[in-house]
Amino acid sequence: MGRTISIGAQSFEFIRKNDYFFIDKSDLIREWWENGDAVTLVTRPRRFGKTLNLDMMNCFFSKKYEGRGDLFEGLSIWREERYRKLQGSYPVIFLSFANIKGGTFEAAKQGMKHVLAKLYELHGYVRAGKDMGEREQHFFDSVTADMSDGTAELALQYLSDYVSRYYDRKVLIFLDEYDTPLQEAYVQGYWKELVQFIRSMFNSTFKTNPYMERAIMTGITRVSKESIFSDLNNLEVVTTTSDKYADCFGFTEKEVFESLEAFGGSEEKERVKSWYDGFTFGNKKDIYNPWSIINYLDKRKVGAYWANSSSNGLVNVLIRQGNVQTKTIMEELLKGGFLETELDEEIIFDQLQKKRGAVWSMLLASGYLKVVERHFSVKTERYTYRLALTNREVQMMFEDMIRDWFGAEDVPYNDFLKALLLNDVEAMNEFMNEIALVTFSSFDIAKSAAKSDAPERFYHGFVLGLMVELADRYEITSNRESGFGRYDIQLVPMDESGLDPIIIEFKVRKPLKEASLEETVAAALQQIRDKNYDAALIGRGFEKEQIRHYGFAFEGKQVLIG
């Protein structure tokens, strides 16, 4: 029987002291130290051991843990004498932005000031140091939750000075989840204000800090250099496509299978693989997320542990408010298909909905997509990536997320689906108008100056909802060629279901061409006939009389179906 599993433990000392289940990732210490990079940023999806790894590094290097080699006995880092001598030999400043999720700029800034104030309390011993002058003591005392922005921006550099003088050695700085407040700022709408504040802080901490030996930051995304790292030319960025530290975060398949054997679950390997395998970091494939694996080992049943361990708020916004192309690609991915695209791994948050491919870079960094293949073009000197949904767990997360778009009690989505299956056009109209009234605006980008594509954003979200809810009855596709054009939605019944095939055409009313929504519906139905959209269905063996046609006409939040 394997060791006891402590769910949610992120303290290396706590895990090692109690001999809880732990997979040895201490080779990260050796690899990072030998690489010699001044400032390292490692991006990995959430729940991939970033916090535990940084805490492990803190326990290894920090003067606070001097003489605590017992925590590393039996681990790979302890096999070499030179690393044993390195343990407990550096002053370390260790902080995390993981809990900074304010709904406003002021709340986020206040949260960061609280973190800095707490850090000063933790290192309060330096205030009484022999080299501390009166002015320095005054600055030290000014670092409180009510400090000025200027004081906060300089706080980490000044603390580095005080601590390095106290120990007569430059400090190591470990910053965990550096981008959590930035992601929240994008979702909540105060991105620009927070970027300006963080840029100044990072410049003084990581660029112009003569008291820092080396630093490492972790996060989910590689925020663009222009946003917050514009002054850092000493930054080594390690993303999900980099080979550095490729197997230091997350569990390898060998580690997972050995753990299953230790817990008496050898026969469960293939099932676990089908649910949780799929992550690829650099040249390492078959990486598993630790959160799902430790939960599976603890509970011995499959479930969406990792995918459901947070609100997925940013991902939800990106897909729900995404344009037609984004939603069409999601349809393909949900059916097990692929996306071929170039990637720019520098995330520019305020361009996520504008820059081509930015959404997919974000989803790859967050762990919701995986790299299946990549090809280098000699002509363009760029890589093209083939991406797919990471695994079954992620597939279920997206399906649940889409259900939630129409899942409120006042949204009669299931009633609409029943009316559609029964060919009850009157009820379809009633329920569709209620759905549009409640959910229409949530698919739009509030800051967008052009609202002309709002209906398209809505109805392609509606298509994704159909795909999820009717997946056991229909094969659903959109924007595909048939006859002499491209239909909007085609619903093909599963074998022997007895259901009718359906073609739906959406149209936004154009006042100069159509006097009413009734005329817009008529135009949609005429287009289905003129373009012979039935051709693909007839080619699959359906009779023309079986095929149902619907025209959906939009004018703002008003819908007419005929």
SVG drawing of the C-alpha trace seen along z (x, -y; Angstrom):
<svg xmlns="http://www.w3.org/2000/svg" viewBox="-47 -59 78 64">
<polyline fill="none" stroke="black" stroke-width="0.4" points="0.0,0.0 1.3,-3.5 1.8,-6.4 -1.0,-8.5 -2.1,-11.2 -2.6,-14.7 -5.0,-16.5 -4.1,-20.1 -0.9,-20.1 1.5,-22.7 4.1,-22.7 7.1,-20.7 8.2,-20.5 4.7,-19.3 4.7,-16.6 8.2,-15.3 7.9,-15.5 4.8,-13.4 6.1,-11.1 3.0,-11.7 2.8,-10.7 5.4,-12.7 6.9,-12.3 10.5,-13.5 10.9,-16.6 14.1,-17.8 16.1,-17.6 14.5,-20.9 16.9,-22.4 20.0,-21.1 18.8,-21.9 17.8,-25.5 21.1,-26.1 23.3,-24.7 21.5,-26.8 22.6,-29.9 19.8,-32.2 19.4,-35.5 15.6,-35.6 13.6,-32.6 9.8,-32.6 8.3,-29.1 4.7,-28.9 2.6,-25.8 -1.2,-25.2 -2.8,-25.6 -2.5,-22.7 0.8,-21.5 2.9,-21.7 4.3,-25.2 3.7,-26.2 5.0,-23.0 8.1,-23.1 8.9,-26.7 8.3,-25.8 10.7,-22.9 13.3,-25.3 12.7,-27.6 13.3,-24.8 16.5,-23.9 18.2,-27.3 16.8,-29.4 18.9,-30.3 15.7,-29.7 16.0,-25.9 19.8,-25.7 20.6,-22.3 17.3,-20.7 18.9,-18.3 16.6,-15.7 13.9,-17.0 15.8,-16.0 17.2,-12.6 16.4,-10.0 15.7,-12.5 17.8,-12.9 19.2,-16.3 20.8,-14.7 23.0,-12.3 25.6,-14.8 27.9,-16.2 28.2,-19.7 24.4,-20.2 24.3,-19.0 26.7,-21.9 24.4,-24.3 21.4,-23.5 20.4,-26.4 23.0,-28.7 21.1,-31.7 18.7,-34.3 15.4,-33.9 12.5,-36.2 9.5,-34.1 6.1,-35.5 2.9,-34.6 0.2,-36.5 -2.0,-33.4 -4.8,-35.0 -4.9,-38.4 -8.2,-38.3 -9.8,-41.7 -12.9,-42.8 -11.4,-46.3 -8.0,-47.8 -7.9,-49.3 -8.8,-45.9 -6.1,-44.1 -3.5,-46.8 -4.5,-46.6 -4.1,-42.8 -0.5,-43.2 0.3,-45.7 -0.9,-43.3 1.4,-40.6 4.4,-43.0 3.5,-44.2 3.3,-40.6 6.7,-39.9 8.3,-42.8 6.8,-41.3 8.3,-38.0 11.7,-39.6 11.3,-41.9 14.6,-40.7 16.6,-42.8 15.2,-46.1 17.4,-45.7 20.5,-44.8 23.7,-46.7 23.7,-48.4 20.2,-49.8 20.1,-53.6 17.3,-55.7 16.0,-56.6 16.0,-52.9 14.1,-52.0 11.6,-54.7 11.1,-53.2 10.8,-49.7 8.1,-50.9 6.2,-52.6 5.7,-49.3 2.1,-48.6 -1.2,-47.9 -1.7,-51.7 1.6,-52.5 1.8,-54.7 2.1,-53.2 5.6,-54.4 6.6,-52.7 5.0,-49.4 6.9,-49.6 10.2,-49.8 9.5,-47.5 11.0,-44.3 14.2,-45.9 14.7,-47.6 13.9,-44.4 16.5,-42.7 19.1,-45.3 18.2,-44.9 18.2,-41.1 21.4,-40.8 23.3,-43.1 22.0,-41.1 23.3,-37.9 26.2,-39.4 25.0,-37.5 22.8,-38.5 19.2,-37.1 17.2,-34.7 13.7,-35.8 10.9,-33.3 7.6,-34.7 4.7,-32.3 1.6,-32.8 2.8,-36.2 0.0,-36.5 -3.0,-35.6 -3.9,-39.3 -3.3,-40.1 -5.8,-37.4 -8.3,-38.7 -7.7,-42.3 -8.5,-41.3 -11.7,-39.6 -12.8,-42.4 -11.8,-45.3 -8.9,-47.0 -6.0,-45.6 -4.2,-48.8 -4.1,-50.3 -2.7,-47.1 -0.1,-46.7 1.4,-50.1 1.6,-49.4 3.2,-45.9 5.6,-47.0 7.2,-49.5 7.4,-46.9 9.0,-44.3 11.5,-46.7 12.9,-47.6 12.7,-44.1 14.2,-42.0 16.0,-44.5 17.6,-47.2 18.1,-45.2 21.9,-44.9 21.1,-42.9 19.5,-40.0 21.6,-36.9 18.9,-35.1 15.1,-34.8 12.4,-32.5 8.8,-33.3 5.9,-30.9 2.6,-31.5 0.2,-30.1 0.8,-32.6 3.7,-34.4 2.4,-37.9 3.9,-39.9 7.2,-41.7 5.7,-45.0 3.1,-44.7 5.1,-44.2 8.6,-42.9 9.6,-45.7 12.7,-46.6 13.7,-43.0 16.4,-41.9 17.7,-39.3 14.5,-37.2 14.6,-33.5 11.1,-32.4 10.2,-28.7 6.8,-27.9 4.9,-24.7 6.7,-24.4 10.2,-24.8 12.5,-21.8 13.8,-23.2 12.3,-21.7 10.0,-19.7 9.4,-16.9 9.9,-18.9 6.2,-20.0 3.5,-17.4 3.8,-13.7 5.4,-11.5 3.6,-8.4 6.3,-6.3 5.7,-8.1 1.9,-7.7 2.0,-4.0 4.5,-3.3 2.2,-5.2 -0.8,-3.1 1.2,0.1 2.1,-1.1 -1.5,-1.7 -2.6,1.6 -4.2,0.2 -2.0,1.7 -5.1,2.8 -6.4,-0.8 -3.6,-2.2 -5.4,-2.4 -8.5,-4.0 -6.4,-6.6 -4.5,-7.3 -7.7,-7.8 -8.9,-10.4 -5.8,-12.3 -2.9,-11.8 -2.3,-14.3 -0.2,-17.2 3.0,-17.9 5.8,-20.1 8.7,-20.7 10.1,-17.3 8.2,-15.4 4.9,-13.8 2.5,-11.8 2.5,-14.3 -0.3,-14.1 -1.7,-16.8 -0.9,-16.0 -4.2,-17.2 -6.2,-14.7 -3.8,-11.8 -3.6,-12.4 -7.3,-12.7 -7.8,-9.5 -5.3,-7.6 -7.1,-8.9 -10.7,-8.2 -10.1,-5.4 -12.6,-6.7 -12.3,-8.9 -13.7,-12.4 -13.0,-15.9 -10.8,-16.8 -8.4,-19.3 -10.8,-20.8 -13.3,-21.6 -10.8,-22.9 -11.4,-26.5 -14.0,-28.7 -12.3,-28.8 -13.6,-32.4 -11.1,-33.7 -11.5,-30.7 -15.3,-31.0 -15.2,-34.7 -12.8,-34.0 -15.0,-31.3 -18.4,-32.7 -17.6,-36.2 -15.3,-34.8 -16.1,-35.5 -17.6,-33.2 -14.3,-31.6 -13.5,-30.9 -16.8,-29.1 -16.6,-27.2 -13.1,-25.9 -14.5,-24.9 -17.1,-22.9 -14.4,-21.0 -12.3,-20.5 -15.3,-19.2 -15.9,-16.6 -12.3,-15.3 -10.9,-17.4 -7.8,-19.5 -6.7,-23.1 -3.7,-24.1 -2.3,-27.4 0.8,-29.4 1.4,-30.4 2.7,-33.5 3.2,-32.5 3.5,-36.1 0.0,-36.8 -1.2,-40.3 -4.4,-40.3 -6.0,-43.4 -5.6,-41.9 -6.9,-38.4 -10.2,-39.0 -8.5,-40.8 -5.1,-39.2 -5.3,-36.2 -4.4,-33.0 -4.2,-34.6 -7.1,-32.7 -5.4,-29.3 -2.1,-30.4 -3.9,-31.2 -5.8,-27.9 -2.5,-26.0 -0.7,-27.8 -3.7,-27.0 -3.6,-23.3 -6.9,-23.0 -5.2,-22.3 -2.2,-20.0 0.4,-20.1 -0.2,-17.0 2.4,-17.9 4.5,-20.8 6.0,-21.6 8.7,-24.1 8.2,-26.1 11.5,-26.9 9.6,-29.5 8.1,-31.5 10.7,-30.3 7.9,-29.7 6.4,-26.7 2.8,-25.6 1.2,-23.6 -1.5,-21.0 -3.7,-21.4 -6.4,-19.3 -8.3,-19.2 -6.0,-17.8 -8.0,-14.8 -11.4,-13.5 -11.4,-15.5 -10.9,-18.8 -13.6,-17.7 -16.1,-17.4 -15.1,-20.7 -15.9,-22.5 -19.2,-20.7 -20.2,-21.7 -19.1,-25.3 -21.2,-25.5 -24.2,-24.0 -23.9,-26.8 -24.3,-29.4 -27.9,-28.4 -28.3,-26.7 -29.9,-29.5 -33.4,-28.8 -34.9,-31.7 -33.4,-30.3 -35.9,-27.8 -33.2,-26.0 -34.4,-22.5 -37.9,-23.6 -36.6,-24.9 -34.9,-21.6 -38.0,-19.7 -40.0,-22.0 -37.3,-21.6 -37.5,-17.8 -41.3,-18.0 -41.3,-20.5 -43.4,-22.9 -42.5,-26.2 -44.8,-28.2 -43.2,-27.0 -39.7,-27.3 -40.4,-31.0 -41.6,-31.6 -38.7,-29.9 -36.0,-31.2 -37.0,-34.8 -36.8,-34.2 -33.4,-32.6 -32.1,-35.6 -33.5,-38.1 -31.7,-36.7 -28.4,-35.5 -27.8,-37.6 -25.6,-40.3 -23.4,-37.7 -22.1,-36.7 -21.1,-40.2 -17.9,-42.1 -19.1,-45.1 -16.1,-47.2 -16.6,-46.5 -17.5,-49.5 -19.0,-47.4 -22.1,-45.5 -22.9,-44.1 -21.5,-40.6 -23.3,-40.3 -26.1,-38.0 -23.5,-35.8 -21.6,-35.5 -24.9,-34.5 -26.1,-32.0 -22.7,-30.2 -22.8,-29.9 -26.3,-28.5 -24.8,-26.0 -22.2,-24.8 -25.1,-24.4 -26.9,-22.2 -23.8,-20.1 -23.4,-19.4 -27.1,-18.8 -28.0,-16.7 -24.7,-14.9 -26.3,-11.5 -29.0,-12.1 -27.5,-14.2 -24.2,-14.8 -24.1,-18.6 -22.0,-20.7 -22.0,-24.4 -20.7,-26.5 -19.9,-23.5 -20.2,-23.3 -23.3,-21.7 -24.8,-22.2 -23.8,-25.7 -23.0,-27.3 -22.4,-26.9 -25.3,-26.2 -25.3,-27.6 -26.3,-24.5 -26.9,-20.9 -28.3,-18.3 -27.8,-14.7 -29.7,-12.0 -27.7,-9.2 -28.3,-5.8 -31.8,-4.3 -32.8,-7.2 -36.0,-7.9 -35.4,-11.7 -35.6,-14.1 -32.5,-15.7 -32.5,-19.5 -31.0,-22.5 -31.0,-25.9 -30.2,-29.2 -29.6,-32.4 -30.1,-35.9 -29.9,-39.3 -32.6,-41.6 -31.3,-44.3 -33.9,-47.1 -33.0,-48.3 -33.7,-44.9 -36.4,-43.4 -39.4,-45.3 -40.0,-42.8 -38.6,-39.8 -41.1,-37.7 -39.3,-38.8 -36.0,-37.9 -37.2,-34.4 -38.5,-34.0 -35.1,-35.0 -33.4,-32.5 -35.6,-29.6 -35.3,-30.7 -31.5,-30.6 -31.6,-27.0 -33.6,-26.1 -31.6,-28.2 -28.2,-26.9 -29.4,-23.3 -28.2,-22.8 -30.1,-19.5 -27.5,-18.0 -25.1,-16.7 -28.0,-15.0 -29.5,-13.5 -26.0,-12.2 -26.0,-10.4 -29.2,-8.6 -32.0,-10.8 -35.1,-11.5 -35.8,-15.2 -39.2,-15.0 -37.6,-14.1 -35.4,-17.2 -36.7,-20.0 -35.8,-23.6 -35.8,-26.5 -35.1,-30.2 -34.0,-32.2 -34.3,-35.9 -32.6,-38.3 -33.1,-41.9 -31.3,-42.8 -32.6,-40.4 -35.8,-39.7 -35.9,-36.4 -38.5,-35.0 -38.4,-31.4 -40.2,-30.0"/>
</svg>
